[in-house]
Structure formats: C-alpha cells, structure tokens
Amino acid sequence: MTGKIGVVGAGTMGRGIAETCLAAGFNVVLLDATMELASKGYQGIEKSLDRGVQRGRITPEAKDEMLSRLTYSDNYDDLKDAGAVIEAVYEDMEVKKDVLTKISQAVGTDVLIGSNTSSLSITAMSESVENPARFMGIHFFNPVPVMKLVELIKGDKTSDATMDAARELCVKLGKTPATVNESPGFVVNRLLCPMLNEAAYLLMEGVASAEDIDTAMKLGANHPMGPLSLADLIGIDVLYAIMDTLHKDFGDDKYKPCPLLKEMIDKGHLGRKAGQGFFKY
C-alpha cells in the first residue's frame, strides 16, 4: 500500500477519516462532487487542527505539516496513485454504487476500496466495483479522530488478503479493528440505533423530556452521553437511514423509524451539524 489514501465524501465522517489518516503520516486526497464541497471539507479539517493547537494536542508546526499532505478535489483521476480509497458519502445505496463505480475505474484493480457504510450491504455495493475481491466495509465511528473502533465487514466476494490489508491499515491509524460478518447494521448500530430510536419514541409519546431521558440513561445506565444527545451527534438523518435499512432488511416493526425523526429531518433539525436536533447547539 502506498503512502496516499483517498477519501471520497467531505462531510463529517470523511473529514474525520481524512484527519485520522493525516495524523498517521499518510498523504490524503479528499474528494467530493464539487470543488466547493471538497473545499469545505478541507476547511473543516483545518478548523479541527486549529482546535488541536489551541488545546495543546499538536504544535502549529505539526498542523502545517499535516495540511501540507492534504489536497482536495472533485476529479476522480486524482485518486489514481492512492494505495487505498475509503468511500464516505451519504448512506444511500444508489449514491454509493455510483461513487464506487467511479472509484474503481480511477484506481488500479488491486487497490483496496472500503465503504464507511453504517448499515448497507457490502455484497450489494460490491456489484459496482471492478474486482470486488478488493472491496469491503471499513466502518469508522464519529468523531473519527477520537473513537478507537473500526468495524471490518467482509462481503461475499471480499478476499482474505483484503481483510488482512484493512486490519493492517487500521493498526497504522491507531484503531482497533473488529471483524464482523455481513448483516444489516453490523454490530454496533444494530444494538445502538434501536435504543436511540426508542428514546425518540419516549419523547414523542410524552413519557419524559429530552433532558430527563438523557439524564436517566447517563445516571441509571452509566452511559457517558444520553441517547438523544448521541443521536444529535450521529445526525438525525443518519439515524433515520440506519433504522430504515434495518426495518426494510429484517421486515420487523421493532426497527420502524420513529415518526418524530422524519419530522425533524423535514424541519432541517439534523442535530449538531445543523445547530438544532433534540437540543440546540
């Protein structure tokens, strides 16, 4: 694997993955559909590194050195010399398939391609990848620079060599990989998201206020963050998409997305990234 990693999708997750790769010493190209979106991603990483300087985690010189290894683009040809590419676009199967087709056409046939999907089928996405043996799920968690876990998901056609390469990459990034057999939601989101969804039902039904629901789980279950605050951090749209996938794939109404989530999405109350979710930011 070369010292360059491509990250496609300059949103919250893509920025976090790119920053993590920079911190591990890789060169990174951050790609999105337009130069405006890619530039916003670059600026987001720059702001994050500035906060790191302010808090004494990195030096100004280290920040400048990291940014010198980061480029942004809207041209898939800029991925051609990457040793690995991680897709981190919106959680929509058709969108991801379109992006994965473009990635696989831009890079060599043996280059590792990973999807940061949080719930979608790796095998279904692999249909859009030339040589699907080199494709798999590489699921990071938000905030990526802080969270240590990465779920590695093997699709039906993923080779053992690809899994080994992904494990090696995760270790270089300072992460702990967990190998997961393909199943909707994998491990973490299949367990976590129904709890967050149920917290939304509790609020919608008037059982308790958002503040008291979060307090109950923090002090009654020793959770470091309440479920509604966590939903805001993840993104209400992301939570809804995961629950919708679980509901459709399992056909079980216990996974039905809470209607309140859809109402919030329609209002643009997507959580922290929008300044308003279950709480204001």
Buried (B, 14 or more C-beta within 10 A) or exposed (E): BEBBBBBBBBBBBBBBBBBBBBBBEBBBBBBBBEEEBBBBBBEBBBEBBEEBBEEEEBEEEBBEEBBEBBBBBBEBEBBBBBBBBBBBBEBEBEBBBEBBBBBBEBBEEEBBBBBBBBBBBBBBBBBBBBBBBBBBBBBBBBBBBEBEBBBBBBBEBBBEEBBEBBBEBBEEBEBEBBEBEBBBBBBBBBEBBBBBBBBBBBBEEEEBEBEEBBEBBBEEEEBEEBBBBBBBBBBBBBBBBBBBBBBEBBEEEEBBBBEBBBEBBEEEBBBBBBEBBBBEE
